[in-house]
Amino acid sequence: MSTTTDQPRTSAPGPEPERRSGELGFVELLRWTWRQLTSMRTALILLLLLALASVPGSFIPQKGVDALKTSTWQGQHPKLTPIYERLGLFEVYDSPWFAAIYLLLGLSVIGCVVPRLRIYWKAMRAAPVRAPRYLTRMPDHATYTTDASPEEVLERAERVLRERRFRVADRSPGGPGADAVAAEKGKLREAGNLVFHFSILVVMVGFAIGSLFGYKGGVIVPVDGGGFSNNLTQYDDFDPGTFFDPAGMEPFSFQIQDFTVDWVESGRNQGMSRGFVSEITYKESPDSPQKDYHLRVNEPLSIGGTDVFLIGHGYSPVVTIRDGTGKVVATGPTVFLPQGQDLFSFGVIKAPYANPDQIGLEGVFYPTYVKIDGDPINVMGDDRNPTLSMQVYRGDLGLDDGSPQSVYILDKDRATQVMRPDDPERPLRIDLQPGQRVRLPNGLGSVSFDGVEEWNRVQISRTPGMWLTLSGVVAALIGLMGSLFIRPRRAWVRARRGEQGILVEVAVLDRSGGADVTPELDAVVAALQGRDDGPDDPRRARDE
Amino acid sequence: MAGEDLQGDPVSVTKMRGKVVVINVWWSLCPPCRTEMPELVEASEELGKDAEFVGINIRDNAVESARLFAEQFKVPYPSIYSPDGQALLPFAGTLSPRTIPSTVVLDRQGRIAATVIGPIPSKNTFVDLVEGIAAEPADG
C-alpha cells in the first residue's frame, strides 16, 4: 500500500480475489507454519540438529574453551582457518546458526506445552467418563452374578476402587449412569509428560543465563608463591558472555603455596601423573580473612558464585640471558607449554633489552632427558633430568611496533637465526642442564639455565543459572519417569438385575496402550466378590 | 592502595590524596605498553606539578624484567610490583582496568575520574584530560 492518491479515501472494498485450491491466505500460512513448528516431529528434528551442531564444537578447538589451543590450531591450518572463521566454527556455541536452532527448539517446545497445559487443566477437573452401555464389549472385562443388591455392589465397588487409588465419579441416583460406577486413575502421566517438556525449557533458560551473564577464563599461575587476583588483566584467555559486566567480578585472590604430583613409578603408565594437588591460600576480598584450600582436579574452590578449577600443570625453566656487555637482560621463570602427557614442553624466551641486538630463544624442555640410540627422548613428566634445547635468534623481535603478540610465539620476521660458528649452514642449538651456562657466538652474550619452577593452569568460571539448569534436569527426569511408568486407567462396575440374580459387569481400560490390565481386573473382581460372596468363580469372556 | 616498588621501597597511593593521581597498569612484555611508555614519561614530566604518577606492574614473573623495562624507558616515577594483580583489587566494581595497558586517573579526592582502557591516545590529549581533572575545585 505505497501508492498515494489525492482522491478522498473511500471505504469501497475492492473485488475479492479468486482463491485457487491449495492457496493459503496469509493468516492460514502463519497457522500452518506454527502447526509445523510445534509438532513433535519438528521438535525431535531440532533436537537432533542441536546434537549435530555440537559435533564441530567437540572436534574443532573452541575459543571459549581453550583459546591457546585454538590459536595454535589456527597457526597450523592457514587454509581452513578463514573458512572456519566465516562459519563461526571456532565459536560454535555463540554462532548465529546455533542460536537459531536453540531458539526454534525453545519456541517449538513452548508452542507444544502451552496449549496442552490448557487441555490438561480441563481434563484434570473433568469427572471420570461414564460407563459405556455395553461393558462386555470392552477388551478386558469380567462378569459374575451375586445375590447382593445392586446398591451394595456399587457401594462396595466405589470402596474397592478408591482403595486401589482410583478417582471415583459421583453417582447421581436415578440419573443417567446411576447403575454403574465410573473411575479413573493415572492422570499424572500427562502431568509428568508436561513437567518433562517444561523442564526442557527450564534447562534451556538456565543454560542461556549461564552463557549470557557468565564468563570463563584461564590463567597460568607460577607455583612458588605465585598468585592470581580476579581482575580482567590477570587472565591469559577470557571468554565473557554477551551481557557479562566486569564490574561484577568478585574481588578474590589466591596464592599457590605448595604443589605436589603423584607420579606413576612402574607399570604401563610409568611416568604419567596419577593426580596432583595444589595447596592454596585465598581471600574472598582484599579485606576478608585468609583461608586455606586443597585444590584438586574436579574439586573446585567456590568463591561466591565463581568456581576455580585446577586443570593442568607444567614447567617454567629459569633462564638468565646476559647481553654482549655482560649485563643481565632477561631472567626469571618462563612458562613452557606441555605438548603431551609427558610434559615435554615448547617455549620461547625474549630478551628485548639486549645490546647490540635483541635476543630470542625458541626450543624445547625435557623434564627427564634420556639419550636412546643417539635420539633425545623424554621418558617421564617428573623433572628428574631437566634439559633445555634451544635455538637462538637475534635482531628485532617485533615487540616495539605496538601490536600485541603472544608470549609463546617468537616473531622471526625481522630476526635472523644464529648459526653454528663451525658450520654456518647449520642452526646453532644450545643444550643446557641446570647450573650450566653457554656463551653465544659473535659477542652476543650468554645463556644460563638456573633451575626449574612449576606452574598450574587454572580455569575460573562463573555460571549463573547453574542451579536452575540442575533442577531442570532433575525435574525432567522425574517427569519422564512419571510419563513412562504411570498407567492411566479407567474402570467401570455395573450391577443390574439379570435372570440369575444380580449381574455384575467389570471392565478396565488402559489408555496408554499396550499394557496388560488383567492383574488389575482380577484384583478388582476378587475384591468385589470378597469371601462373603461365596466361592463363585468369575466367568471370563475375552475377545482376543 | 599501596605496595612495594621495583626496588622494594613502600609506595602508597593513599598518601597522594589531595593531588590528581595517574595510575598506569603495565607489563614488560606487552608491545602496546612499550609504545605507550615514552608518551607517559613525557606526560609525567609535563604534568609534574599537577599530578602524581604511579605504575602498577603486573604479570612479570621476575622483578628484574620490570626493572629492565623501567630502566630502558627511563620511567621517572615508582611502580608497584604486583605480579598477581593484588594491587588492582581495590578497583573492583568500578571503572577497573580491563586490559594491559590501562590508565586510571584519580581526582583530588581519590575518586576515579577517568579510565583509559588500552594505550593512552596521545600525550597531548592525555595531558589535557589530566589538567581538566586537576582544575576541578578541590571540594568536588
Interface residues (C-beta under 8 A of the other chain):
Chain A: V221 P222 G226 G227 F228 S229 N230 N231 L232 T233 Q234 P246 A247 G248 M249 E250 P251 S253 Q255 S285 P286 S316 V328 V329 A330 T331 G332 P333 T334 K350 P352 Y353 G398 L399 D400 D401 G402 S403 P404 Q405 V407
Chain B: V25 L29 C30 P31 P32 R34 T35 E36 I58 R59 D60 N61 A62 E64 S65 L68 F69 E71 Q72 P83 D84 G85 Q86 L88 L89 P90 F91 A92 G93 T94 S96 P97 R98 T99 I100 S102 P119
